[in-house]
Amino acid sequence: MKTRIPLLIASCLILFSAPQAKAGGLLMLSGGAASANIDYATTGTELTEAFQALDHKLTGSGSVAGLYWAPDFGLLIGVGYQSYLMTGKANWKETNYTLDGTTFDTIEIDVQQSKLALAGNFGAFGFHFNIGESVTVMPQVRQGTAKMTYQEEGSVSLSLGGLSGSGDYLGEYTDSVPLRVYALPILFAVNDNLMLGFEAQSLATTITIEDSTESMTFNLENGFMLSLATRF
């Protein structure tokens, strides 16, 4: 919530003091960076410390293709496709750790790679207006459904009394999830049809995966992209 409040406040302040942009259609392509956080949790008591230590950040990229129509009265409606791919890693290691009644010399959980992919269509609603002669601002909300794929690859290692063992694991989860993005594109006119600019994003979505004793919560955060747009 905190990350998207400045976007909304800035958009509203500019909106009430700026002239409306030229009506018409717009095709916009954007690409750049995105981020999220993973929070692990367990209802068991023995591995609570490990799960908390494995919380980590995901970073990566995103892209958006949108087709917009701007009526004369300053509103903005559109449809498009958005995708995000973010990765991260985490590690937890402890000595003299008791698990299932046995105290191990060392225990280590190594998340070598976690990968979150989101992709799907969206509908957009917002406003469009000008700042001066050549700057167009288009605050908007994009709401859609995305295919989510999460993959996690890692290993678990144990040692006790000179003996050691390890095992690798690979998990994958797929689902269809709602995805909402608050976006603030700012475009600068190159000529009558072509515009270049950027957009700040707040990915206002939380996704939770649960089983009987464990859960993972993905908090999608921010994005920043460069944009290319053409009027038609």
N, C-alpha and C positions, 0 to 999 in steps of 0.2 A: 504494500500500500504506500509506504513512504516514498518509494522510488518514482511512482507515477503521479503523485500530487504536484510536484513542480511542473511537470509537463502540462497538466490540466490548467493550473493557475496561469502559467505563461500564455497558453493558448487563449484563454478567456479574456485576459487583459488586452492582448493584441486584437482579438476579434471585435471588441466593442469600440475600438478606436481606429480601425483600418477600413479602407474601401474594399468592396468585393472584387474578386478577381474576375477575369474574362470568362464568360460561360463557354462550355464546350466539352469535348472529350479529351481524355489524357491517358496515355500508356506510360507506366513507370516501372522501371527495373531497378532493384536495389540489392546490394550485397555487402556483407561486412562481418562484424564480430558479434558473438552472443555468449551469455554465461548463465550458469545455474548452480545450485547446491544440492548435494545428496545428504540426507540425514537418515542414519540407521537407528533402529530401535528393536528391543527384544523384551518379551514378557518374562523370560528367564532371568535368574539372578547372577549366574556364574560368568556370563560373557557380556554383561552390561557395559563394563569398562571398555572392552574391545570394540563393541559396536559404536560407542560414543567417539572413540579415537579414530574410527574409520570414516567419520563424516568428512566430506571433502568437496572441493569446488570443481565444476566442469567448465571448460572454456572451449570455444570453437567458432564456427561460422554459421551464417544464415543468409538466405536469399529470398526475395519477394518479387513476384511479378503481379502487377495490378492494373486493371482496366477501370477507369473512373469516368463518371459523368457529373459535370458541375452545372446545375441549372442557374438561371439568372439571379435567383434570390440568395445565393451564397452557400447553399447546402452542397454536400458532396456524398455521392453514393458510388459503390463500386463492388467488383468481384475480383478474385485473384487466387494465387497459389503461393504458399509460403513453406519453407523447409529450413530445418535447423539440425546441425550435427555438432555435438559437444563431447569431449573426452576428458578423462581425469585419472588419477591413481591415488592410492593411499596405502599406508603400512602401519601395522601395530605389532610390537614385540615386547614381551614381558618375561622376567625371570622369576623362578620360584612361584609359579602360578598354579593354583589348585583348581582342577577341573574334574568333575565327577569323582571326587574323593581322592584323586591322585595329584600330588604336587610335582609338576614337571620342572626340570631345570630351566628350559626355555620353551616358549610357545610364540609362534609368529604367524600372523595372517597378512599376506601381501596381495593387495588388489593391484595387479599389474596393469590392467586397463579396464576402465568402465566407459561405456559408449552409449550415448543417448541420441536417438534420431527421431525427429518429428517432421511430418510432412502432410499437407492437406489443403483443401480449398477453404476460402473465407469469403464472407460478405463484409463490406465496410460502410460505415456511416460517419460523417463528420462535417467539416466546414472548409471553405476555401476563401482566401482573401489576399489582398496585395499589401506589401509594404513598399512604398515608393513606386517607381516605374517598372522595376525589373525583378522584384522578389515576390514569390508566391508561397504562402504558408497553408498547409492542409492538415490540421489536427484531426485525428480520426480514431475510431475503435474498429478493430478487425476481429470478428467473431467467426469461428469455424470449428471443424472437426479434423483432427490429425491422426494419422496412423503413428503410433508410438512403438519404437523398438528399443529395448534396453539390453545390452550385452555386458556381462562382467566375466573377466578372466583373471584367475589368481591362483594362489597356492597356500596351503596350510602346513607348517612345519612344527614338529615336536621333538624334544630331546629329554632323556631321562637316564641317569646313571651311565653315561657313555654310549647309550643307544640313541639313535635318531631316526626319524622317518618323516616323509613329506608326501603330499599328494596335490595334484593340480585339479582345478575345477573350472568349468565353463558353463555359465548360465545365460539363458535368453528369455525375454518376456516381451510379448506383443499385445497391443490393445488399441482400441479406438477411443480417443480422449478429446474432450472439448479444449480448445485453445483460443485464448483471448489475448490480443496485443493492443496496447495503447501506443500509437505512433504519432510523431510530429515531424513530417517531412518539410524541409525548407528548400525551395528551388530557386535558382538564379537563371534568368533568361539569357541565352546565348544569342538567339535571334527570335523571330516570330513563332517558330515551331519547336525549337530545341531548348531544353533546360537541363542544367546540372545542379546537384546539391547533395544534401545528406538528410538522414532521418535518425532521430533518437527514438528508442523503443523501450517500453516497459512490458515485459512478458508476464502478464498478470494471471499466472496459472500455477496451481499446486497439484501434483499427481502423487498418489500413494499406492504402493503395491504391498499387499498383506498376505500372509499365510497364518497358520495357527499360532505361531509364537514370535514371528519376526515381521518387520515392516521396513520399507524404504520410502522416503518422501522426497520428491523432486520439487524444489522451489525454483521455478524459472525466473530469471532476474531481468537483465538488461541486454539491449542490443544497440549497436551503432553502425549505420550503413551509409555507403555512398550511393547516390541515386542518379539515374539518367531518365529523362522523361521527354515525350514528344506530344504535342497537341494535334488533334485531328478534328 
